[in-house]
């Protein structure tokens, strides 16, 4: 990757969103030769952390390849938007955590992959408290 790495920006500079809110932003793959880029993926997803198996689900996904209409515009910030679902809400528990994020992945032809990620909170579930 050249001097400018991929950039991801949310339109609202706040970490918290409500179910049904419109999540909007822009992404930019950076200052690289498009001939060297194999594909670009933009996703909004949630994943769990904690004990047991980790789960993940993708809420929004868009893949760009050289045959994509937008490919010629990858040298400038491109917009994205998605309406956030009702669940699962973000949760910061003792045993289990549910995390939401927007992820931009740039796959290079030579196998290198670059990831940019922004976390955000969906809903307003209070964090779990440990009672002693």
C-alpha positions in Angstrom: 0.0 0.0 0.0 1.3 3.5 -0.7 1.3 6.5 1.5 -2.4 6.8 2.1 -3.9 3.7 3.7 -7.7 2.9 3.4 -9.9 5.3 5.3 -13.3 4.8 6.7 -15.5 7.6 8.1 -18.9 7.7 9.7 -21.0 10.8 9.0 -22.1 11.1 12.6 -19.1 11.5 14.9 -20.8 9.7 17.8 -20.3 6.1 18.9 -24.0 5.4 19.7 -26.8 4.6 17.3 -30.4 3.4 17.9 -32.2 0.5 16.1 -33.6 1.8 12.9 -31.1 4.7 12.6 -29.5 5.3 9.2 -25.7 4.6 9.4 -23.9 6.6 6.8 -20.3 7.3 5.9 -17.6 7.2 3.3 -14.8 4.9 2.4 -11.6 5.5 0.5 -9.1 2.8 -0.5 -6.1 5.1 -0.3 -3.4 6.2 -2.7 -2.7 2.9 -4.5 -2.6 1.6 -8.0 -6.0 0.1 -8.8 -4.2 -2.4 -11.1 -2.7 -3.9 -7.9 -6.1 -4.1 -6.1 -8.0 -7.4 -6.5 -11.1 -6.4 -4.6 -12.6 -4.2 -1.9 -15.2 -5.3 0.7 -17.3 -3.0 2.8 -19.4 -4.5 5.6 -21.4 -3.6 8.7 -21.4 -6.5 11.1 -21.6 -7.7 14.7 -19.5 -10.3 16.5 -19.4 -11.8 19.9 -16.4 -11.9 22.3 -16.1 -14.0 25.4 -16.5 -17.5 26.6 -17.6 -20.2 24.2 -17.8 -20.0 20.4 -17.6 -16.6 18.9 -20.4 -15.7 16.5 -20.5 -13.2 13.7 -23.2 -12.0 11.3 -23.0 -9.5 8.5 -25.8 -6.9 8.3 -24.6 -5.1 5.2 -22.1 -6.1 2.6 -20.8 -4.7 -0.6 -18.0 -6.1 -2.8 -16.2 -4.1 -5.4 -14.1 -5.7 -8.2 -12.6 -4.4 -11.4 -15.9 -5.2 -13.2 -17.9 -3.1 -10.7 -19.4 0.1 -12.0 -17.9 2.1 -9.1 -14.3 0.7 -9.7 -13.2 3.8 -11.6 -14.2 6.0 -8.7 -12.2 4.2 -6.0 -9.6 7.0 -6.0 -12.0 9.3 -4.1 -14.2 8.9 -1.0 -17.4 6.9 -1.9 -20.6 7.0 0.3 -22.4 4.1 1.9 -25.5 3.8 4.0 -27.6 1.2 5.7 -30.6 1.2 8.1 -29.5 -0.5 11.4 -31.5 -3.5 12.5 -33.5 -3.9 15.8 -31.1 -6.6 17.1 -28.8 -7.7 18.4 -28.0 -4.7 20.5 -24.5 -4.0 21.6 -23.8 -5.6 25.0 -20.8 -5.3 27.3 -21.3 -8.3 29.6 -19.0 -10.1 32.0 -19.1 -13.4 30.0 -20.3 -12.2 26.6 -19.9 -9.0 24.6 -21.6 -8.1 21.4 -19.7 -5.6 19.2 -20.8 -3.8 16.1 -18.4 -2.3 13.5 -18.0 -1.1 10.0 -15.2 -2.9 8.2 -13.3 -2.0 5.0 -11.1 -4.7 3.5 -8.8 -4.1 0.6 -7.4 -7.2 -1.1 -4.2 -6.8 -3.1 -3.3 -9.0 -6.1 -0.1 -10.2 -4.3 -2.0 -11.6 -1.3 -1.7 -8.6 1.1 -4.9 -7.6 2.8 -5.5 -4.2 4.6 -8.3 -3.8 7.1 -9.8 -0.5 8.5 -12.5 -0.8 11.1 -14.7 1.6 13.1 -16.6 0.2 16.1 -20.0 1.7 17.2 -22.6 1.1 19.8 -26.1 -0.1 18.7 -28.7 0.6 21.4 -28.3 1.6 25.0 -28.1 -1.6 27.0 -26.3 -0.9 30.3 -23.0 -2.7 30.9 -23.2 -5.7 33.2 -22.1 -5.2 36.8 -20.2 -7.8 38.7 -21.8 -8.2 42.2 -19.5 -9.4 44.9 
